[in-house]
Amino acid sequence: MNESTESAIETPSWLPVWLEVLWDILATYPFLLAIVIVMTGLCLAYLVRRFILFWGLRISDKANADLLGQLVRVGARVAALAVGYISLVTALHTLPLSEFATGIIVRILLSLLLLQLMRAALQASHIVLEMLGRIRDRYAIVEERTLPLFDLLMTVVIVAIGSYALLQVWDIDATAWLASAGVIGIAVGFAARDTLANLFAGFFIIADAPYKLGDYIVLDAGERGEVTKVGIRSTRLLTRDDVEIIIPNSVIVNSKIVNESGGRWVKYRIRIKVGVAYGSDVDQVVDVLEDVAANHATISRHPSPRVRMRGFGDSSLDFELLCWIERPEQRGLVSHELYMAIYKALDRHNIEIPFPQRDLWVRDMPASPAP
């Protein structure tokens, strides 16, 4: 046995005293010592995994958190892998191998461990994102529609870190790789700048949340509809004509948006303008309009409908009925029904709805032509 082998199987300083005798006996048989170390490590890995699963799953069951249980299983597997790797490397150093062979095998084992850790990190990141998505009160930005974006970002980060670690394990200079990736990234950025603009705009829309699914929005270009999907690249609106409009996020993020479903509540106020003839009883007009709104089943009672006189028109006294409906999409139908009911009510109370009139004054009559 050469000098390097003897130094490799020296009694470890951390070994308990009662095991030093056993180590010295097995040290004369390196392969047997390596097998004992590997078997001991595998047993420890199994016990560590069982211990973490036992207590971790008990905690997750009490909390009624299935995702926490999945996270515990990932953590238990990582802990077992770490113990198994340490036992294999320790056993490897007891074998009569050259320093070069030992280094190659250690690097292979470490590479396999890193790949397993990358896989576990990807699973753990997805589970954590799902857990955050369920806590909507605190992390509204992480939800079902945004999970693919964050999952992709986490995947890129984990793979990048893992790849860099693998290069370092094999003593490969990553500078040239990073430079090549930078050049490729610039080329891709120029080629797909519109797509990237939509992707970044989608992220900003998700983060700022100017609207959500089910909201009725109006863009400055005049498009109005219900938000049916907020994607990473585009937003989809369904108009009252059952026509779906797909708008790139880069357009929406630079547009003025009126969210009719925003504010303190989803209720939407409609304004019904009514003109009555001069000489009408204004108090009666107010009572008639309020009575029409009060008898309409769709009009909200809180806040209650109200009538305001807005001014003196050229041919009419101008009033406005203000009332609230439960959803913005009801605006067209309710306005139609209110106009119909107001016309009939004014007719029943003999309140005239004026129309524009002009008086023609003739200064001079032209002379009659000679017969």
C-alpha positions, 0 to 999 in steps of 0.5 A: 500500500503506498503512502497516499493510501495510508494517509487516505485511510488514517483515522478521522479526527471526528470519529468517536473513540469507541469506533477508532478500534473498529476503523483501524481493523477495517483500514487494513481492508480498504474495500471492506471499509468502503463498503461499510461506509457506504452501507452506513451512509445509506442507512443514515440517509434512509433514517434522515429521510424517514425522520423528516417525512415523519415530522414534516408530514405530521405538521402538514397534516395538522395544517391541512396543507397538501402543498406543504407536504409535497415540499417536505417530501422534496426536502427529505429527498435532498437531505438523503441525497446529501448524506448519501453523497458524503458517504460515497465521497468518504468511502472513495477516499479510503480506496487505493486509487490515484489522486487523478482517478479519485478527483474524476469520480468525485467530480462525476458524483458531485455533477450527479448531485447538482443535477438532482439538486436542480431537479429538486429546486425546480419542483420546490419553486413550483410548489412555493409559487402555488402556495403563494398563489393561494394566499391571495390577500397578501400575494395577489400578483402570484395567481393562476394566470401569472404562475407560468411567468414566474415558473419560467423565471425561476426555471431560468434562474435555477438552470443558470445557477446550476449550469454555472456550478457544473462548469466550476466543478469541471474547472471550465472557464465560464467567461467565454460562454457568458460572452457568447450568451450576451451576444446571442441575447442582444441578437435575439433582443433586436429580432424579437423586440416587439414580442419582448415589449409585449412580455414586459408590458404583460408583466407590468400589467400583472404587477400594477393590476389596473384591471382583472378578469371580469372587469369592464374597461374602456380604452382611449381608442373606444374599445369597450368590453369585458376582460376575459383573459389577461395573458403575458402577450395580450389582453382579450376583451369581449364586447357586447356584440360578442366580438372578441378583441385581442389587444397587445399588452404594449398597446394597453400599457400606453393607453388611457384605461377607464375601468367601469368595474373599479372604484369602491364597488362593482356598481355602475352609475347611469345618467338619464337626461330628461327635458320637460317644457317650460311651465312644468311643475318641477317638483312633480317632475322630480317625483315622477322620475324618482318613482320610475327608478324606484319601481324598476327591479334592476336599479340598486336601492343603495345608493338610492336613485336621485334626480338633479335639475341641471339647467335651463335649455333653449327649449326645455328644463333639463333634468338628470336621473342618477341611479346605480346598477349592479353590473356595467354590462347592464347599462344599455338594457336598463337605460332603454327600459328607463327611457321607455318608462319615463316617457310613459310616466310623463305622458300619464301626468301630462308633462310635456316633452318639448322639441326645438321650435323657432319663431320666424319674423318677417320684416317686409313682405315682398311686393306681389308680382304684376298680373 
